[in-house]
Amino acid sequence: MRKFLCKVDDSRLGRAVAGLLDGSIKVVDVQRGVQDVSARIKGTRDEYTVYIECKRVYCSCRDFFERSVYCKHIASVALHELGAVAKARSERRELKGLLLQL
């Protein structure tokens, strides 16, 4: 996921981070495969579909189609997934720590 974030310009990445933090961008209906993830992005006005796999990405927004740039929606899904992985690792460590205390 990090390699895709490197392809998002600073302005779009900043809007993705701000939107996730203030709740104006929501990542919903996440579907995870072995090497891919798809999700819907709900913004303040519209809803978009994002698909990320190992070597390619897709978003249904105009920015992606007309400008051929990695958009804030792709960045939002990538950030969401990095957060989900970090949370899962942390929870496993906490569980392991609790089991060791028994």
trRosetta pair geometry for C-beta under 8 A, 3 or more apart (Angstrom, degrees):
i j d omega theta_ij theta_ji phi_ij phi_ji
1 4 5.9 -57 -164 33 44 110
1 5 6.8 45 144 -22 72 103
1 52 7.2 55 -110 145 79 153
1 78 4.2 157 -172 -155 100 86
1 79 7.9 176 158 -53 128 26
1 81 5.2 -172 -90 84 154 119
1 82 5.2 -150 92 -57 143 94
2 5 5.4 -52 -152 31 42 115
2 6 6.8 49 151 -26 68 97
2 78 7.5 148 -73 175 27 120
2 82 7.0 87 -64 -92 79 133
3 6 5.8 -45 -159 23 37 116
3 7 7.4 31 148 -15 60 104
4 7 5.8 -60 -161 34 42 110
4 8 7.2 44 145 -27 68 100
4 52 6.4 -50 -59 -139 166 127
4 57 6.0 102 -131 -57 130 142
4 70 6.5 176 -178 -146 82 145
4 74 6.2 -118 163 156 125 112
4 75 7.6 -164 126 -92 97 53
4 78 5.0 -154 80 -90 120 147
5 8 5.7 -50 -155 22 43 114
5 13 6.7 81 -165 -117 85 121
5 75 6.1 89 -117 -129 75 82
5 78 5.3 -166 -59 120 91 146
5 79 7.2 97 -95 -62 125 79
7 70 4.5 96 113 -5 99 151
8 12 5.0 -118 -178 90 96 114
8 13 4.6 122 114 -64 117 93
8 16 7.2 -11 166 -1 155 143
8 70 4.5 -100 -83 106 70 115
8 71 7.5 -38 -125 79 103 9
8 72 7.4 107 -159 -90 129 43
8 74 6.7 -171 -81 85 119 105
8 75 4.4 71 -111 -74 171 117
9 12 5.2 82 60 17 79 102
9 13 6.8 -151 94 -6 34 94
9 69 7.0 -25 -6 -172 110 129
9 70 7.8 151 -5 65 67 88
10 13 5.7 -59 -141 42 28 111
10 14 6.0 32 159 -23 65 108
11 14 5.8 -55 -149 34 26 112
11 15 6.6 23 154 -16 62 105
12 15 5.7 -53 -148 36 33 110
12 16 6.4 37 151 -22 65 104
12 63 7.7 142 -113 172 133 154
12 69 7.3 173 -36 136 159 121
12 70 7.1 158 101 102 152 71
12 71 6.0 -132 -159 -160 138 37
12 72 4.5 -140 -172 -63 82 78
12 75 6.1 151 132 -8 94 144
13 16 5.6 -52 -150 33 33 114
13 17 6.5 31 154 -16 66 104
13 72 7.3 -165 -74 -111 21 74
13 75 5.2 -158 -109 -143 62 154
14 17 5.8 -54 -147 37 31 109
14 18 6.1 28 156 -15 66 109
15 18 5.7 -54 -141 42 31 111
15 19 6.0 33 158 -21 65 110
15 72 4.6 -56 89 -108 108 147
16 19 5.9 -58 -145 38 25 110
16 20 6.4 23 158 -16 63 107
16 25 6.7 -69 -144 60 53 170
16 72 4.1 -171 -64 -161 88 83
16 73 7.6 -153 -105 -54 108 17
16 75 3.7 -126 -40 101 171 118
16 76 4.5 -144 -152 -63 103 74
16 79 6.3 149 141 2 119 140
17 20 6.0 -58 -149 37 28 108
17 21 6.3 23 156 -16 64 111
17 75 7.9 -63 -37 142 69 122
17 79 6.9 -176 -89 -117 69 166
18 21 5.8 -61 -147 40 29 110
18 22 6.1 2 166 3 68 112
18 24 7.8 -4 123 41 80 118
19 22 6.5 -64 -133 49 25 91
19 23 7.9 -100 175 68 53 14
19 24 4.6 -90 -142 74 78 91
19 25 3.1 56 142 -4 120 115
19 43 7.1 -37 -156 -124 140 87
19 72 6.8 86 14 161 142 129
19 76 6.6 -47 83 -98 122 125
20 23 7.9 31 -178 -72 24 28
20 25 5.4 -46 -64 74 55 108
20 27 7.7 5 -112 -15 102 105
20 76 5.9 168 -62 -136 109 90
20 79 6.2 -114 -35 103 166 137
20 80 7.1 -158 -122 -70 134 85
23 26 6.9 18 -166 -68 62 92
24 43 6.6 24 151 -158 80 65
24 44 5.1 -19 -165 -53 101 102
25 41 6.3 -19 -164 -169 93 102
25 42 7.4 150 -157 80 43 52
25 43 5.6 -11 -103 -103 72 72
25 72 7.3 -116 -97 140 155 111
25 73 7.8 -157 -150 -105 126 61
25 76 5.2 -110 150 -121 139 147
26 41 7.2 148 75 -159 49 51
26 42 4.4 -12 59 59 103 102
26 43 7.9 -166 23 -72 71 30
27 30 6.3 40 147 -65 102 108
27 39 5.1 3 -169 162 91 147
27 40 7.7 143 -160 77 46 47
27 41 6.1 -23 -101 -103 60 70
27 76 5.8 -177 -67 143 107 102
27 77 5.8 141 -125 -100 127 61
27 80 4.2 -24 24 -87 167 166
28 39 6.7 136 66 -173 33 92
28 40 5.1 -33 73 71 87 97
28 41 7.7 153 24 -98 77 21
28 42 5.8 26 5 -8 124 112
29 39 6.0 146 82 -148 69 58
29 40 4.6 38 46 13 119 106
30 37 6.5 -15 -165 -170 92 104
30 38 7.5 159 -152 85 45 45
30 39 4.5 -9 -99 -97 67 107
30 77 7.9 155 -112 -142 100 94
30 80 7.3 -147 -89 129 137 132
30 81 7.8 162 -149 -82 135 87
30 84 7.9 172 152 -60 169 162
31 37 6.9 157 82 -157 54 53
31 38 4.8 -6 56 58 104 91
31 39 7.1 -175 19 -72 67 56
32 36 7.7 168 -158 92 45 50
32 37 5.1 -13 -108 -106 67 87
33 36 4.3 14 50 55 120 86
33 37 7.0 -152 23 -70 74 41
33 53 7.9 -13 62 -108 127 95
35 53 5.9 56 123 -158 87 84
35 54 5.1 -17 169 -43 118 105
36 51 6.9 1 -178 -175 115 84
36 52 6.4 170 -155 92 68 51
36 53 3.8 -24 -100 -98 103 85
36 54 7.4 -75 -73 -18 75 67
37 51 7.7 175 92 -151 46 46
37 52 5.2 -3 58 59 87 97
37 53 7.9 172 21 -78 53 50
37 77 6.6 171 111 168 119 116
37 81 5.7 173 27 -90 177 142
38 49 7.0 0 -174 -176 102 92
38 50 6.7 172 -152 91 56 55
38 51 4.5 -10 -104 -105 95 76
38 52 7.5 175 -81 22 47 62
39 49 7.7 170 90 -152 37 53
39 50 5.4 -9 61 59 80 99
39 77 5.0 169 44 -117 130 115
39 80 7.2 8 -20 76 178 150
40 47 5.9 4 179 -178 109 105
40 48 7.0 158 -158 81 61 38
40 49 5.8 -34 -103 -98 69 62
40 50 7.6 159 -104 17 19 78
41 47 6.7 166 82 -156 53 54
41 48 4.7 -9 54 59 105 90
41 49 7.7 -165 14 -77 80 15
41 50 5.9 56 -24 -14 112 116
41 59 8.0 -3 13 -143 135 108
41 73 4.5 -141 13 -141 167 101
41 76 5.8 94 -120 80 126 142
41 77 6.9 -94 -68 -52 109 96
42 47 5.2 -14 -104 -107 64 91
43 46 5.5 13 51 57 112 63
43 47 7.1 -167 20 -81 74 41
43 48 7.5 32 -10 2 110 100
43 73 8.0 -78 -50 -88 117 100
46 61 7.7 121 105 -109 138 93
48 59 5.7 23 160 -174 130 91
48 60 4.8 -174 -155 59 81 92
48 61 4.8 -21 -114 -53 147 91
48 73 5.0 -44 83 -129 141 160
49 58 7.7 -9 112 115 89 100
49 59 7.2 169 86 -148 50 47
49 60 4.6 58 41 -12 84 125
50 57 7.4 -17 -169 -172 87 96
50 58 6.9 162 -154 88 43 61
50 59 4.9 -6 -104 -101 78 83
50 60 7.7 -111 -63 5 48 79
50 73 5.2 -166 -68 142 125 102
50 74 5.7 172 -143 -92 125 55
50 76 7.7 177 -20 67 165 93
50 77 4.6 -157 104 -27 147 150
51 57 6.8 162 88 -159 60 50
51 58 4.3 7 52 52 101 106
51 59 7.8 -167 24 -69 64 44
52 57 5.0 -4 -108 -113 72 89
52 58 7.9 -154 -67 29 43 64
52 74 6.8 122 -76 -149 112 87
52 77 6.1 175 -13 112 129 131
52 78 6.7 135 -93 -75 167 83
52 81 7.8 -121 64 -6 144 156
53 56 5.9 10 58 56 95 73
53 57 7.6 -174 28 -81 59 47
57 70 6.7 51 74 -118 150 95
57 74 5.3 54 171 -132 145 131
58 64 7.2 106 -167 159 41 150
59 63 7.4 -12 94 70 133 92
59 64 4.0 152 64 -29 100 157
59 71 5.3 -108 69 39 163 126
59 73 4.8 126 -140 81 137 125
59 74 5.4 -101 -48 -52 129 92
60 64 7.5 48 27 53 8 133
60 65 7.8 8 -166 -36 32 119
61 64 5.2 96 65 10 81 99
61 65 7.1 -165 96 3 42 93
61 71 5.4 169 66 174 137 178
61 73 5.7 148 -14 4 135 142
62 65 5.8 -69 -141 49 33 102
62 66 5.1 -3 178 8 77 120
62 67 7.7 63 137 -2 70 94
63 66 7.0 -54 -111 49 12 89
63 67 5.4 -35 -165 36 52 121
63 69 5.9 -65 164 64 90 100
63 71 4.1 113 92 -99 130 119
63 72 7.7 51 61 12 166 78
63 73 8.0 151 54 11 125 105
64 67 7.4 -31 -73 55 7 80
64 68 7.2 42 -177 -112 43 24
64 69 6.8 -112 -102 65 44 52
64 70 7.5 32 -106 -117 89 26
64 71 5.0 -79 -54 -17 89 122
64 73 7.6 -69 -35 50 124 117
64 74 7.3 115 -88 -32 124 119
65 68 7.7 -13 172 -66 12 55
70 74 5.0 -95 -168 70 84 146
70 75 6.9 101 144 -48 101 87
71 74 5.3 107 57 7 68 96
71 75 7.1 -125 109 2 42 92
72 75 5.2 -54 -146 42 39 116
72 76 6.0 49 151 -30 69 102
73 76 5.5 -46 -146 29 31 115
73 77 6.8 28 155 -14 62 101
74 77 6.1 -55 -152 36 32 106
74 78 6.3 30 152 -16 65 109
75 78 5.7 -58 -146 40 31 111
75 79 6.1 29 157 -17 67 108
76 79 5.9 -56 -145 39 27 109
76 80 6.1 32 154 -22 63 109
77 80 5.5 -53 -145 36 31 116
77 81 6.3 28 157 -17 65 107
78 81 6.0 -58 -148 38 28 108
78 82 6.4 29 154 -18 64 106
79 82 5.7 -53 -146 37 32 111
79 83 6.3 33 154 -18 64 107
80 83 5.8 -60 -154 38 28 112
80 84 6.4 29 150 -22 65 106
81 84 5.4 -48 -143 34 36 113
81 85 6.4 37 156 -18 65 102
82 85 5.9 -53 -149 35 31 111
82 86 6.4 31 153 -17 64 107
83 86 5.7 -56 -146 38 32 111
83 87 6.2 33 156 -20 66 107
84 87 5.7 -53 -146 36 29 112
84 88 6.4 30 155 -19 63 106
85 88 5.8 -55 -148 35 30 111
85 89 6.5 30 154 -18 64 105
86 89 5.8 -54 -149 36 31 111
86 90 6.3 31 154 -19 64 108
87 90 5.7 -57 -149 37 31 113
87 91 6.3 30 155 -19 66 106
88 91 5.8 -54 -146 36 31 110
88 92 6.5 32 154 -20 64 104
89 92 5.8 -55 -151 34 31 111
89 93 6.5 31 152 -18 65 105
90 93 5.7 -54 -151 35 32 111
90 94 6.4 32 152 -19 65 105
91 94 5.6 -52 -146 36 33 112
91 95 6.3 35 154 -19 65 105
92 95 5.7 -54 -147 37 31 111
92 96 6.2 33 153 -20 65 106
93 96 5.7 -54 -147 37 31 112
93 97 6.3 33 153 -20 64 106
94 97 5.6 -54 -149 36 31 114
94 98 6.5 31 153 -19 64 104
95 98 5.7 -53 -149 35 32 111
95 99 6.4 32 153 -18 65 105
96 99 5.7 -55 -148 37 31 111
96 100 6.4 32 153 -20 64 106
97 100 5.8 -54 -148 34 31 111
97 101 6.7 32 152 -22 62 105
98 101 5.7 -56 -154 30 34 113
98 102 7.2 43 149 -32 62 97
99 102 5.8 -43 -160 13 39 116
